[in-house]
Amino acid sequence: MPKIVFLGSCRFEPYEILAVPSSIKGLHSTEKGYQIACKKFYSAIRKADLIFAYIPDGIGIHTQRDIDYAKSIGKEVIYVKD
């Protein structure tokens, strides 16, 4: 069974997939919130067979950092623009 990670903005939640971007109350779009989210997502990215970046209106700074991390460890990122 393939392991899948979706990257993207919390603005588009709720997503209906297991590991997705979700706001951290009081820390949305902050560096501290991003660092907390990285603990979940970087682990998932390392394990993933497929990585999708949902970017219907462009790539934000945090999503770009996630994409850069995925690529730095040899993962291919598939872009979904809607």
Secondary structure in CASP SS format (residue, H / E / C, confidence):
PFRMAT SS
TARGET T0000
AUTHOR 0000-0000-0000
METHOD secondary structure of the structure
MODEL  1
M C 1.00
P C 1.00
K C 1.00
I E 1.00
V E 1.00
F E 1.00
L E 1.00
G E 1.00
S C 1.00
C H 1.00
R H 1.00
F H 1.00
E C 1.00
P C 1.00
Y C 1.00
E C 1.00
I C 1.00
L C 1.00
A C 1.00
V C 1.00
P C 1.00
S C 1.00
S C 1.00
I C 1.00
K C 1.00
G C 1.00
L C 1.00
H C 1.00
S C 1.00
T C 1.00
E H 1.00
K H 1.00
G H 1.00
Y H 1.00
Q H 1.00
I H 1.00
A H 1.00
C H 1.00
K H 1.00
K H 1.00
F H 1.00
Y H 1.00
S H 1.00
A H 1.00
I H 1.00
R H 1.00
K H 1.00
A C 1.00
D C 1.00
L E 1.00
I E 1.00
F E 1.00
A E 1.00
Y E 1.00
I C 1.00
P C 1.00
D C 1.00
G C 1.00
I C 1.00
G C 1.00
I H 1.00
H H 1.00
T H 1.00
Q H 1.00
R H 1.00
D H 1.00
I H 1.00
D H 1.00
Y H 1.00
A H 1.00
K H 1.00
S H 1.00
I C 1.00
G C 1.00
K C 1.00
E C 1.00
V E 1.00
I E 1.00
Y E 1.00
V E 1.00
K C 1.00
D C 1.00
END
